[in-house]
Amino acid sequence: MQEAVSDVAWVQAMLDVEAALARAEARCGLIPAEAAEAIAGCCRADRFDVAALGRGAAPSGTPVVPLVRALTAAVPREAAGYVHWGATSQDVIDTAMMLIARRGLDLLLDDLERVATACAALAERHRATLISARTLLQQALPTTFGLKAAGWLVATLEARDRLAEVRHRRLAVQLGGAAGTLAALEGRGLEVSRELAGELDLPEPALPWHTARARVAELGAALGVAAGTMAKIARDVALMMQTEVGEAFEPAAPGRGGSSTLPHKRNPVAAVEVDACFRGVQAQAGLLLAAMVQEHERAAGAWQAEWAAVTEAFRLTAGAVGQVREVLEGLEVDARRMRSNLDLTRGLLLAEHAMMALAPGAGRDRAHELVQTASKRAVAGGRTLAEELEADPEVRAHLGPEEIRAVLDPATYLGSADALVDRALSEYRRRRSHET
């Protein structure tokens, strides 16, 4: 990704646009075919000093001006006058941004597919691995680690869908000329636009979108959702790595997760990096959303702010996705610790199940009172909920000791967890089959 959004990549993308524009105009009869091929033959980034182009951009506020000047100097004299014919700087930069975005999105879609594959493997492997579901950071009810991983899977698939939608439906060529009218193209602007779109394999929009920036904002939002999804997964892993929890761990490696002062620590370093990446993407996505407000037919600052934001959003999203992929592909799962943590509340985690089991005989309200009272006694006396329920004559009138123990077995109160895992895996397989 660093290479895909580098300064060199941007320069090459702008040169690709200039080459495609020349060829499109030649096919429309606006410039000689020989001139178009001469221009295209010079559109290689390695022929230009990228740093010098950056310095040259300051006086005009756009890198296209020094690039066109350098390209004009590089082509044969008879073709020089046809460089950048009838286009404006924003046409080149916006279309180059779409080319950059297409490559960046392809990289992210591939990496997110690997994240989904890792999630699917965990969901299948741990569909029966008991773990405590946690709400507001407190143990709530039993669930399975497979279902937790299935939740990660579906969230990843949905984030990938958003990126794919942008990739296939929201990228578009930009050609509007100086003020969006294509006036310099002698009445053939729409033909050139169509040919340019075909040359670059980008959709042709209904109108130039110089100050209609929804597609760029949607790109930023989709990157934000993808990075946020990765950050949620990373946060779960970090919480499971806590000393008092110890249920799952990032893959071990020499020097990984160490502390400069505490030799015993195994820090969730990947999760920390993912969170940092997400915060950066969030800022860039917000910038791109704010940049939608632009003046009339050409922006005075908001458009210029997009360039670095798009680059940074791609770089940081790739960092988040890549880190989560590595973590999930090598995640160390401690199923025994997951199971033992379920016993920390001495059966209180199954209080709802006990209440539901008592309700048919005692009535729902009375069942709630009985279990609530037994739970309070268990907490106060340091005993198990099973012991307190078995000591209550009214409870014993409806449930025997074996029934109470069965009701307080976490494996008996998983609801539709297994079916939900199947549903997530089926959706994953359906999408993979559809894509192949």
C-alpha positions as a printed NumPy array, in Angstrom:
array([[  0.   ,   0.   ,   0.   ],
       [  2.859,   2.348,   0.765],
       [  4.   ,   1.882,  -2.829],
       [  0.462,   2.156,  -4.221],
       [ -0.12 ,   5.608,  -2.695],
       [  3.434,   6.951,  -2.863],
       [  4.396,  10.227,  -4.528],
       [  5.79 ,   8.231,  -7.439],
       [  2.486,   6.375,  -7.773],
       [  0.6  ,   9.674,  -7.853],
       [  2.906,  11.071, -10.526],
       [  2.539,   7.91 , -12.601],
       [ -1.244,   8.04 , -12.208],
       [ -1.279,  11.658, -13.426],
       [  0.913,  10.672, -16.38 ],
       [ -1.434,   7.77 , -17.132],
       [ -4.251,  10.293, -17.316],
       [ -2.272,  12.565, -19.643],
       [ -1.437,   9.625, -21.915],
       [ -5.039,   8.414, -21.959],
       [ -6.309,  11.945, -22.628],
       [ -4.009,  12.335, -25.623],
       [ -5.098,   9.006, -27.101],
       [ -8.767,   9.785, -26.483],
       [ -8.426,  13.133, -28.213],
       [ -6.604,  11.576, -31.128],
       [ -9.421,   9.08 , -31.641],
       [-11.859,  12.003, -31.62 ],
       [ -9.802,  13.83 , -34.25 ],
       [ -8.741,  16.685, -31.993],
       [ -4.986,  16.044, -32.052],
       [ -2.771,  14.028, -34.419],
       [ -2.409,  10.338, -33.606],
       [  1.384,  10.654, -33.903],
       [  1.385,  13.384, -31.269],
       [ -0.736,  11.264, -28.935],
       [  1.632,   8.319, -29.166],
       [  4.631,  10.563, -28.66 ],
       [  3.047,  12.015, -25.522],
       [  2.08 ,   8.581, -24.211],
       [  5.582,   7.299, -24.826],
       [  6.984,   9.898, -22.446],
       [  4.483,   9.273, -19.638],
       [  6.736,   7.273, -17.346],
       [  7.369,   8.511, -13.824],
       [ 10.983,   7.359, -13.862],
       [ 11.704,  10.068, -16.437],
       [ 10.802,  12.844, -14.01 ],
       [ 12.208,  14.251, -10.772],
       [  9.33 ,  13.716,  -8.374],
       [ 10.816,  15.876,  -5.634],
       [ 11.347,  18.725,  -8.099],
       [  7.736,  18.425,  -9.214],
       [  6.666,  18.759,  -5.589],
       [  8.736,  21.897,  -5.137],
       [  7.412,  23.275,  -8.403],
       [  3.82 ,  22.821,  -7.275],
       [  4.016,  25.52 ,  -4.605],
       [  3.603,  28.596,  -6.847],
       [  0.478,  27.234,  -8.6  ],
       [ -0.986,  25.163,  -5.772],
       [ -1.128,  22.039,  -7.936],
       [  1.484,  19.487,  -9.044],
       [ -0.091,  19.259, -12.494],
       [  1.347,  22.59 , -13.625],
       [  5.028,  21.601, -13.183],
       [  4.252,  18.088, -14.442],
       [  2.699,  19.398, -17.673],
       [  5.632,  21.751, -18.093],
       [  8.115,  18.888, -17.663],
       [  6.121,  16.558, -19.91 ],
       [  5.893,  19.225, -22.606],
       [  9.658,  19.624, -22.496],
       [ 10.143,  15.866, -22.75 ],
       [  8.036,  15.157, -25.848],
       [  9.126,  15.891, -29.432],
       [  8.614,  19.488, -30.546],
       [  5.814,  18.654, -32.976],
       [  3.798,  16.983, -30.178],
       [  4.551,  19.48 , -27.409],
       [  1.649,  21.756, -28.19 ],
       [ -0.873,  18.956, -27.682],
       [  0.072,  18.024, -24.112],
       [ -2.848,  18.437, -21.675],
       [ -5.078,  19.622, -24.54 ],
       [ -8.337,  21.178, -23.277],
       [ -8.075,  19.755, -19.761],
       [ -7.665,  21.445, -16.404],
       [ -5.394,  20.49 , -13.516],
       [ -8.278,  19.144, -11.455],
       [ -9.289,  16.774, -14.252],
       [ -5.865,  15.17 , -14.051],
       [ -5.614,  15.03 , -10.262],
       [ -9.157,  13.766,  -9.685],
       [ -8.847,  11.063, -12.304],
       [ -5.424,  10.126, -10.955],
       [ -7.02 ,   9.883,  -7.496],
       [ -9.511,   7.397,  -8.905],
       [ -6.687,   5.29 , -10.341],
       [ -4.865,   5.406,  -7.001],
       [ -8.091,   4.482,  -5.208],
       [ -8.748,   1.539,  -7.517],
       [ -5.353,   0.023,  -6.854],
       [ -5.58 ,   0.714,  -3.12 ],
       [ -9.064,  -0.776,  -2.898],
       [ -7.956,  -3.92 ,  -4.702],
       [ -5.196,  -4.389,  -2.146],
       [ -7.598,  -3.873,   0.758],
       [-10.232,  -6.202,  -0.696],
       [ -7.644,  -8.961,  -1.002],
       [ -6.4  ,  -8.469,   2.556],
       [ -9.917,  -8.277,   3.98 ],
       [-10.696, -11.564,   2.275],
       [ -7.838, -13.089,   4.248],
       [ -9.193, -11.557,   7.455],
       [-12.593, -13.089,   6.671],
       [-10.98 , -16.461,   5.998],
       [ -9.205, -16.328,   9.37 ],
       [-12.458, -15.384,  11.121],
       [-14.305, -18.229,   9.405],
       [-11.658, -20.725,  10.496],
       [-11.912, -19.564,  14.113],
       [-15.719, -19.682,  14.003],
       [-15.708, -23.26 ,  12.728],
       [-12.948, -24.494,  15.002],
       [-14.422, -22.94 ,  18.166],
       [-18.153, -23.288,  17.556],
       [-18.386, -25.324,  20.773],
       [-15.736, -23.479,  22.795],
       [-17.524, -21.916,  25.751],
       [-16.773, -18.322,  26.715],
       [-18.537, -15.611,  28.648],
       [-20.382, -12.996,  26.647],
       [-19.669,  -9.603,  28.156],
       [-21.914,  -6.56 ,  28.237],
       [-20.61 ,  -3.276,  29.621],
       [-17.379,  -5.228,  30.295],
       [-19.181,  -7.539,  32.752],
       [-19.917, -11.23 ,  32.306],
       [-23.444, -11.559,  30.975],
       [-24.369, -15.001,  29.61 ],
       [-22.514, -17.98 ,  28.168],
       [-21.748, -17.929,  24.473],
       [-19.133, -19.563,  22.278],
       [-15.905, -18.189,  20.965],
       [-17.051, -19.466,  17.599],
       [-20.002, -17.091,  17.695],
       [-17.74 , -14.193,  18.687],
       [-15.514, -14.981,  15.699],
       [-18.615, -15.294,  13.518],
       [-19.534, -11.759,  14.559],
       [-16.104, -10.581,  13.459],
       [-16.595, -12.454,  10.193],
       [-19.904, -10.838,   9.291],
       [-18.637,  -7.373,  10.234],
       [-15.596,  -7.907,   8.01 ],
       [-17.749,  -9.073,   5.108],
       [-19.97 ,  -6.013,   5.458],
       [-16.98 ,  -3.645,   5.581],
       [-15.574,  -5.349,   2.509],
       [-18.926,  -4.923,   0.74 ],
       [-18.76 ,  -1.176,   1.285],
       [-15.286,  -0.959,  -0.199],
       [-16.299,  -3.148,  -3.136],
       [-19.309,  -0.908,  -3.788],
       [-17.037,   2.123,  -3.973],
       [-14.542,   0.203,  -6.12 ],
       [-17.076,  -0.899,  -8.71 ],
       [-19.708,   1.846,  -8.66 ],
       [-18.353,   5.103,  -7.255],
       [-15.003,   5.66 ,  -8.963],
       [-15.295,   7.778, -12.108],
       [-13.251,   9.638, -14.648],
       [-13.118,  13.434, -14.337],
       [-13.119,  15.679, -17.396],
       [-14.7  ,  19.09 , -17.312],
       [-12.137,  21.582, -18.509],
       [-11.596,  24.941, -16.91 ],
       [-15.137,  25.435, -15.595],
       [-16.933,  22.148, -16.175],
       [-18.256,  22.983, -19.678],
       [-15.563,  21.281, -21.817],
       [-15.564,  24.445, -23.917],
       [-11.967,  23.982, -25.133],
       [-12.741,  20.647, -26.818],
       [-14.569,  22.123, -29.798],
       [-17.937,  20.519, -29.146],
       [-16.438,  17.044, -28.799],
       [-16.029,  17.084, -25.048],
       [-18.532,  14.32 , -24.404],
       [-16.857,  12.105, -26.993],
       [-13.461,  12.708, -25.4  ],
       [-14.886,  12.008, -21.953],
       [-16.325,   8.707, -23.157],
       [-13.063,   7.7  , -24.845],
       [-11.029,   8.74 , -21.794],
       [-13.22 ,   6.595, -19.549],
       [-12.739,   3.62 , -21.855],
       [ -9.003,   4.164, -22.067],
       [ -8.647,   4.151, -18.269],
       [-11.386,   1.551, -17.642],
       [-13.22 ,   3.942, -15.331],
       [-16.955,   4.731, -15.386],
       [-18.015,   7.931, -17.096],
       [-20.141,  10.162, -14.839],
       [-23.2  ,  12.02 , -16.038],
       [-21.466,  15.358, -15.369],
       [-18.039,  16.579, -14.297],
       [-17.861,  16.47 , -10.501],
       [-15.302,  19.181,  -9.754],
       [-17.17 ,  20.404,  -6.666],
       [-19.593,  17.498,  -6.181],
       [-17.428,  15.429,  -3.852],
       [-19.773,  12.705,  -2.633],
       [-17.763,   9.931,  -4.249],
       [-14.587,  11.029,  -2.433],
       [-16.439,  11.363,   0.875],
       [-17.937,   7.891,   0.372],
       [-14.466,   6.517,  -0.251],
       [-13.282,   8.033,   3.022],
       [-16.319,   6.723,   4.885],
       [-15.839,   3.197,   3.527],
       [-12.191,   3.25 ,   4.558],
       [-13.266,   4.472,   7.988],
       [-15.761,   1.631,   8.382],
       [-13.153,  -0.935,   7.352],
       [-10.581,   0.446,   9.789],
       [-13.198,   0.71 ,  12.534],
       [-14.221,  -2.903,  12.021],
       [-10.604,  -3.953,  12.392],
       [-10.261,  -1.818,  15.519],
       [-13.288,  -3.527,  17.099],
       [-11.712,  -6.941,  16.516],
       [ -8.391,  -5.719,  17.855],
       [-10.06 ,  -4.264,  20.955],
       [-11.697,  -7.623,  21.711],
       [ -8.332,  -9.365,  21.425],
       [ -6.657,  -6.787,  23.659],
       [ -9.331,  -7.258,  26.32 ],
       [ -8.994, -11.039,  26.154],
       [ -5.226, -10.645,  26.619],
       [ -5.649,  -8.891,  29.976],
       [ -3.854, -10.677,  32.8  ],
       [ -7.089, -11.271,  34.69 ],
       [ -8.781, -12.703,  31.585],
       [ -6.08 , -14.525,  29.605],
       [ -8.409, -16.112,  27.047],
       [ -6.618, -15.328,  23.777],
       [ -3.296, -13.866,  22.721],
       [ -1.668, -12.268,  19.738],
       [  0.817, -14.641,  18.088],
       [  4.114, -14.782,  19.938],
       [  7.386, -13.765,  18.295],
       [ 10.846, -12.838,  19.624],
       [ 10.683,  -9.354,  21.075],
       [  7.003,  -8.916,  20.275],
       [  4.854,  -7.407,  22.996],
       [  7.725,  -6.75 ,  25.349],
       [  8.062,  -3.827,  27.703],
       [ 11.129,  -1.611,  28.089],
       [ 10.901,  -1.92 ,  31.89 ],
       [  8.722,  -4.942,  32.686],
       [ 10.243,  -8.171,  31.328],
       [  7.213, -10.294,  32.194],
       [  4.719,  -8.413,  30.031],
       [  3.108,  -9.609,  26.81 ],
       [  1.489,  -6.484,  25.467],
       [ -1.205,  -6.401,  22.77 ],
       [  1.029,  -4.396,  20.444],
       [ -0.816,  -5.205,  17.213],
       [ -4.135,  -4.231,  18.781],
       [ -2.624,  -0.954,  19.933],
       [ -1.321,  -0.226,  16.434],
       [ -4.692,  -1.04 ,  14.884],
       [ -6.412,   1.364,  17.253],
       [ -3.903,   4.084,  16.388],
       [ -4.443,   3.472,  12.667],
       [ -8.213,   3.692,  13.066],
       [ -7.994,   6.996,  14.882],
       [ -5.935,   8.358,  12.005],
       [ -8.374,   7.073,   9.385],
       [-11.252,   8.548,  11.369],
       [ -9.604,  11.954,  11.166],
       [ -9.009,  11.667,   7.419],
       [-12.565,  10.464,   6.774],
       [-13.872,  13.452,   8.697],
       [-11.681,  15.754,   6.632],
       [-13.013,  14.255,   3.387],
       [-16.578,  14.659,   4.585],
       [-15.942,  18.284,   5.537],
       [-14.344,  18.87 ,   2.137],
       [-17.693,  18.318,   0.426],
       [-18.519,  21.991,   0.961],
       [-16.843,  23.674,  -2.013],
       [-17.368,  26.98 ,  -3.737],
       [-19.274,  27.183,  -7.032],
       [-17.336,  25.412,  -9.835],
       [-13.881,  25.202,  -8.23 ],
       [-12.882,  24.813,  -4.589],
       [-10.686,  27.26 ,  -2.741],
       [ -8.89 ,  24.916,  -0.35 ],
       [-11.212,  21.997,   0.414],
       [-10.307,  20.074,  -2.728],
       [ -6.603,  20.569,  -2.133],
       [ -6.999,  19.068,   1.342],
       [ -8.284,  15.794,  -0.108],
       [ -5.052,  14.637,  -1.729],
       [ -3.055,  13.927,   1.413],
       [ -6.163,  12.709,   3.269],
       [ -6.913,  10.019,   0.691],
       [ -3.292,   8.868,   0.7  ],
       [ -3.127,   8.711,   4.498],
       [ -6.52 ,   7.01 ,   4.824],
       [ -5.429,   4.207,   2.501],
       [ -2.081,   3.791,   4.228],
       [ -3.553,   3.619,   7.719],
       [ -6.46 ,   1.37 ,   6.728],
       [ -4.009,  -1.05 ,   5.157],
       [ -2.019,  -1.   ,   8.381],
       [ -5.096,  -1.845,  10.431],
       [ -6.249,  -4.626,   8.117],
       [ -2.789,  -6.128,   7.823],
       [ -2.245,  -6.214,  11.576],
       [ -5.619,  -7.852,  12.249],
       [ -4.971, -10.43 ,   9.549],
       [ -1.677, -11.417,  11.172],
       [ -3.256, -11.558,  14.63 ],
       [ -6.199, -13.722,  13.591],
       [ -4.135, -16.063,  11.456],
       [ -1.907, -16.791,  14.451],
       [ -4.295, -16.175,  17.354],
       [ -3.55 , -18.288,  20.42 ],
       [ -6.806, -19.396,  22.031],
       [ -6.897, -20.718,  25.6  ],
       [-10.157, -22.666,  25.705],
       [ -9.526, -23.891,  29.247],
       [ -9.195, -20.35 ,  30.549],
       [-12.352, -19.366,  28.71 ],
       [-14.206, -22.19 ,  30.43 ],
       [-12.738, -21.505,  33.86 ],
       [-13.683, -17.831,  33.644],
       [-17.296, -18.905,  33.316],
       [-17.088, -20.243,  36.872],
       [-15.869, -16.978,  38.408],
       [-19.406, -15.968,  39.378],
       [-20.092, -19.403,  40.938],
       [-23.15 , -19.969,  38.759],
       [-24.611, -16.464,  38.778],
       [-24.027, -16.262,  35.042],
       [-26.879, -18.756,  34.618],
       [-29.343, -16.965,  36.914],
       [-31.59 , -16.13 ,  33.972],
       [-31.685, -19.776,  32.934],
       [-32.609, -20.811,  36.475],
       [-35.395, -18.241,  36.53 ],
       [-36.763, -19.454,  33.166],
       [-36.648, -23.069,  34.41 ],
       [-38.551, -22.147,  37.588],
       [-41.123, -19.968,  35.861],
       [-43.451, -22.726,  34.55 ],
       [-44.025, -24.019,  38.083],
       [-43.587, -20.97 ,  40.299],
       [-44.72 , -18.253,  37.908],
       [-42.38 , -15.775,  36.263],
       [-42.469, -13.066,  38.926],
       [-42.035, -15.498,  41.811],
       [-39.264, -17.317,  39.952],
       [-37.468, -13.991,  39.518],
       [-37.763, -13.285,  43.269],
       [-36.512, -16.732,  44.257],
       [-33.476, -16.634,  41.995],
       [-32.687, -13.032,  42.898],
       [-32.786, -13.866,  46.614],
       [-30.625, -16.966,  46.12 ],
       [-28.157, -14.919,  44.079],
       [-27.822, -12.317,  46.83 ],
       [-27.244, -15.033,  49.412],
       [-24.608, -16.642,  47.19 ],
       [-22.728, -13.356,  46.845],
       [-22.959, -12.557,  50.558],
       [-21.965, -16.01 ,  51.721],
       [-19.387, -16.89 ,  49.085],
       [-21.386, -19.974,  48.043],
       [-22.486, -21.16 ,  44.624],
       [-25.878, -20.361,  43.174],
       [-26.548, -24.098,  42.944],
       [-26.016, -24.508,  46.69 ],
       [-28.37 , -21.645,  47.499],
       [-31.073, -22.869,  45.124],
       [-30.863, -26.422,  46.481],
       [-31.181, -25.045,  50.039],
       [-34.47 , -23.301,  49.211],
       [-37.51 , -25.588,  49.819],
       [-39.689, -23.625,  47.426],
       [-37.153, -24.041,  44.641],
       [-36.79 , -27.752,  45.399],
       [-40.53 , -28.143,  45.029],
       [-40.105, -27.392,  41.32 ],
       [-36.507, -28.378,  40.525],
       [-34.479, -31.279,  41.84 ],
       [-30.7  , -31.193,  42.44 ],
       [-29.892, -32.752,  39.057],
       [-32.184, -30.307,  37.267],
       [-30.563, -27.386,  39.069],
       [-27.085, -28.576,  38.085],
       [-28.209, -29.029,  34.483],
       [-29.77 , -25.56 ,  34.421],
       [-26.522, -24.044,  35.723],
       [-24.356, -25.799,  33.123],
       [-23.233, -23.079,  30.654],
       [-23.412, -25.526,  27.748],
       [-27.17 , -25.853,  28.202],
       [-27.914, -22.148,  27.702],
       [-26.392, -21.194,  24.378],
       [-29.615, -20.493,  22.55 ],
       [-29.099, -20.404,  18.768],
       [-25.344, -19.865,  18.961],
       [-24.514, -22.876,  16.806],
       [-27.136, -22.016,  14.208],
       [-25.873, -18.427,  14.088],
       [-22.341, -19.65 ,  13.44 ],
       [-23.71 , -21.772,  10.601],
       [-25.51 , -18.759,   9.197],
       [-22.347, -16.644,   9.221],
       [-20.289, -19.402,   7.624],
       [-22.942, -19.978,   4.963],
       [-22.902, -16.286,   4.093],
       [-19.112, -16.356,   3.873],
       [-19.129, -19.401,   1.586],
       [-21.904, -17.94 ,  -0.563],
       [-19.931, -14.783,  -1.161],
       [-16.761, -16.674,  -1.954],
       [-18.615, -18.88 ,  -4.414],
       [-20.215, -15.822,  -6.023],
       [-16.869, -14.061,  -6.432],
       [-15.137, -17.084,  -7.933]])
